[in-house]
Amino acid sequence: MKISTGFDSGNIQCLSCTDPSNVRLSIRKDNNSDFYQWFHFRASGVQGEACQYVIENAADAAYPKGWDGYQAVASYDREFWFRVPTAYKDGELVITHTSSQDGIYYAYFAPYPMERHADLIATAQTSPLARLEVLGETLDGQDIDLLVVGDSGVGGLPVWTIARQHPGETMAEWWMEGFLERLLDEDDAVSKALLKQVCFYAVPNMNPDGSRRGHLRTNAAGANLNREWQNANMETSPEVYLVRQRMRQTGVGLSLDVHGDEALPYNFIAGTQGIEGWTPERDAELNAFRQGYQAINPDFQTTYGYPANPPGTANLSMCSNYIAHTFGCLAMTLEMPFKDTADTPDVTQGWSPERAKRLGMSFIDVLWQHLQNK
């Protein structure tokens, strides 16, 4: 039996694998950080073995409440990911599974590798509707990719979508893949109509270094990018610095920052009610957008989410708060579950790449409806 992590986003330390029924593991921390929760590893030589994988340091992970009711994902072909029996007890996360193949991959959520990101960008830029801008480089020397879809010179509403500030929240880039697939479909009537009014700026992966390194929440320097928006710099958070600089050039008319939530089994949107100058009109616009998403896609709901901050208490180092405050626009944070949706569960896959992509596709309809009602 062998435990391996020598691949994109691999993260686990094997403490012992001499006994398949008691494989002892530990998750590595993000570089220069105490954050950890993302894991991704391959077990080989395990066909027909009743294996039990014990992650010993689960109790001190970033969000231990996220383990309650959680099931890990597994895949033989790295395309289809399914849930496997998982239990959190006595501070340890225990995955119990008998593989039907010699090798199997396990992960916190279905990975979105940097090679797939490269394919996403390469495919998108072949569309006559899109063009690629490379805003600069990360600390590890990877490109920070921006896709511009639409004509920025005709005065269309600038809409920004960004994903994976937290690299372990891979569902965010799955969402982005679905969104871009639909936006670039030249036969889609809603997308075509939107592009007469909107210029889209999409950053499918804000944190390439953390993604490749197998981090949960930070970049190569250990910076949590969603706490860098007020004071970003090229030394520790070039990703935010360069995106923020481009936003100042284009302006922002509406933005969506796409994330994943460890604990809550729901898709929901968090607003920016804590900023100075929040008004009943802005609240009504936010609620209308949420209700529109719920009407379009039943996997989205409006009952559960984060409590709203009182006006004047917003943390402006966070992306959506910073954008709403700086540009005076509707800025939102979309959260998806690592677990499953409590209201629309899928016993085989839970919340999955396929469903995240569909939620991204639905954003096209929601935005179209939103603009028609303004």
ChimeraX attribute file (.defattr): number of C-alpha atoms within 10 A of each C-alpha:
attribute: neighborCount
match mode: 1-to-1
recipient: residues
	/A:1	15
	/A:2	14
	/A:3	21
	/A:4	16
	/A:5	18
	/A:6	11
	/A:7	14
	/A:8	16
	/A:9	26
	/A:10	24
	/A:11	28
	/A:12	23
	/A:13	17
	/A:14	19
	/A:15	14
	/A:16	15
	/A:17	18
	/A:18	11
	/A:19	11
	/A:20	18
	/A:21	15
	/A:22	16
	/A:23	21
	/A:24	19
	/A:25	22
	/A:26	19
	/A:27	20
	/A:28	21
	/A:29	21
	/A:30	24
	/A:31	18
	/A:32	12
	/A:33	16
	/A:34	14
	/A:35	20
	/A:36	24
	/A:37	27
	/A:38	27
	/A:39	25
	/A:40	24
	/A:41	22
	/A:42	21
	/A:43	20
	/A:44	16
	/A:45	15
	/A:46	19
	/A:47	16
	/A:48	12
	/A:49	16
	/A:50	13
	/A:51	20
	/A:52	20
	/A:53	22
	/A:54	24
	/A:55	23
	/A:56	18
	/A:57	16
	/A:58	23
	/A:59	18
	/A:60	14
	/A:61	19
	/A:62	17
	/A:63	15
	/A:64	17
	/A:65	14
	/A:66	19
	/A:67	24
	/A:68	15
	/A:69	13
	/A:70	23
	/A:71	25
	/A:72	27
	/A:73	27
	/A:74	26
	/A:75	19
	/A:76	17
	/A:77	10
	/A:78	13
	/A:79	11
	/A:80	14
	/A:81	24
	/A:82	20
	/A:83	22
	/A:84	19
	/A:85	13
	/A:86	21
	/A:87	18
	/A:88	21
	/A:89	12
	/A:90	9
	/A:91	15
	/A:92	20
	/A:93	25
	/A:94	23
	/A:95	20
	/A:96	18
	/A:97	18
	/A:98	15
	/A:99	21
	/A:100	12
	/A:101	13
	/A:102	14
	/A:103	18
	/A:104	21
	/A:105	21
	/A:106	24
	/A:107	22
	/A:108	21
	/A:109	26
	/A:110	28
	/A:111	29
	/A:112	23
	/A:113	19
	/A:114	16
	/A:115	11
	/A:116	13
	/A:117	18
	/A:118	13
	/A:119	12
	/A:120	17
	/A:121	21
	/A:122	12
	/A:123	12
	/A:124	22
	/A:125	18
	/A:126	12
	/A:127	13
	/A:128	11
	/A:129	17
	/A:130	21
	/A:131	16
	/A:132	17
	/A:133	15
	/A:134	11
	/A:135	17
	/A:136	17
	/A:137	16
	/A:138	24
	/A:139	18
	/A:140	13
	/A:141	10
	/A:142	13
	/A:143	19
	/A:144	23
	/A:145	23
	/A:146	24
	/A:147	20
	/A:148	22
	/A:149	24
	/A:150	24
	/A:151	17
	/A:152	15
	/A:153	7
	/A:154	11
	/A:155	11
	/A:156	17
	/A:157	20
	/A:158	21
	/A:159	23
	/A:160	21
	/A:161	21
	/A:162	23
	/A:163	27
	/A:164	28
	/A:165	31
	/A:166	26
	/A:167	33
	/A:168	30
	/A:169	30
	/A:170	28
	/A:171	31
	/A:172	29
	/A:173	30
	/A:174	26
	/A:175	26
	/A:176	28
	/A:177	24
	/A:178	21
	/A:179	23
	/A:180	22
	/A:181	15
	/A:182	21
	/A:183	27
	/A:184	21
	/A:185	14
	/A:186	13
	/A:187	10
	/A:188	11
	/A:189	10
	/A:190	17
	/A:191	19
	/A:192	16
	/A:193	11
	/A:194	21
	/A:195	19
	/A:196	14
	/A:197	17
	/A:198	23
	/A:199	23
	/A:200	26
	/A:201	26
	/A:202	23
	/A:203	24
	/A:204	28
	/A:205	25
	/A:206	26
	/A:207	30
	/A:208	28
	/A:209	25
	/A:210	28
	/A:211	29
	/A:212	23
	/A:213	20
	/A:214	31
	/A:215	30
	/A:216	27
	/A:217	28
	/A:218	29
	/A:219	33
	/A:220	23
	/A:221	18
	/A:222	19
	/A:223	20
	/A:224	22
	/A:225	26
	/A:226	19
	/A:227	18
	/A:228	21
	/A:229	22
	/A:230	18
	/A:231	11
	/A:232	19
	/A:233	14
	/A:234	13
	/A:235	10
	/A:236	19
	/A:237	25
	/A:238	22
	/A:239	28
	/A:240	25
	/A:241	21
	/A:242	19
	/A:243	19
	/A:244	18
	/A:245	11
	/A:246	14
	/A:247	16
	/A:248	11
	/A:249	8
	/A:250	15
	/A:251	17
	/A:252	22
	/A:253	19
	/A:254	20
	/A:255	23
	/A:256	22
	/A:257	22
	/A:258	26
	/A:259	24
	/A:260	25
	/A:261	20
	/A:262	20
	/A:263	17
	/A:264	21
	/A:265	25
	/A:266	26
	/A:267	27
	/A:268	25
	/A:269	25
	/A:270	20
	/A:271	24
	/A:272	30
	/A:273	23
	/A:274	18
	/A:275	21
	/A:276	15
	/A:277	12
	/A:278	17
	/A:279	12
	/A:280	10
	/A:281	9
	/A:282	17
	/A:283	14
	/A:284	11
	/A:285	16
	/A:286	21
	/A:287	15
	/A:288	17
	/A:289	19
	/A:290	22
	/A:291	15
	/A:292	20
	/A:293	26
	/A:294	18
	/A:295	13
	/A:296	16
	/A:297	16
	/A:298	12
	/A:299	23
	/A:300	24
	/A:301	20
	/A:302	15
	/A:303	8
	/A:304	12
	/A:305	16
	/A:306	11
	/A:307	9
	/A:308	12
	/A:309	14
	/A:310	13
	/A:311	14
	/A:312	12
	/A:313	12
	/A:314	19
	/A:315	17
	/A:316	22
	/A:317	17
	/A:318	17
	/A:319	27
	/A:320	26
	/A:321	24
	/A:322	22
	/A:323	27
	/A:324	24
	/A:325	20
	/A:326	13
	/A:327	15
	/A:328	15
	/A:329	16
	/A:330	23
	/A:331	26
	/A:332	24
	/A:333	21
	/A:334	19
	/A:335	25
	/A:336	27
	/A:337	25
	/A:338	28
	/A:339	29
	/A:340	23
	/A:341	19
	/A:342	15
	/A:343	13
	/A:344	14
	/A:345	14
	/A:346	14
	/A:347	10
	/A:348	12
	/A:349	22
	/A:350	24
	/A:351	28
	/A:352	24
	/A:353	25
	/A:354	16
	/A:355	18
	/A:356	25
	/A:357	22
	/A:358	20
	/A:359	24
	/A:360	24
	/A:361	21
	/A:362	19
	/A:363	22
	/A:364	20
	/A:365	17
	/A:366	20
	/A:367	20
	/A:368	18
	/A:369	18
	/A:370	17
	/A:371	13
	/A:372	7
	/A:373	9
	/A:374	7
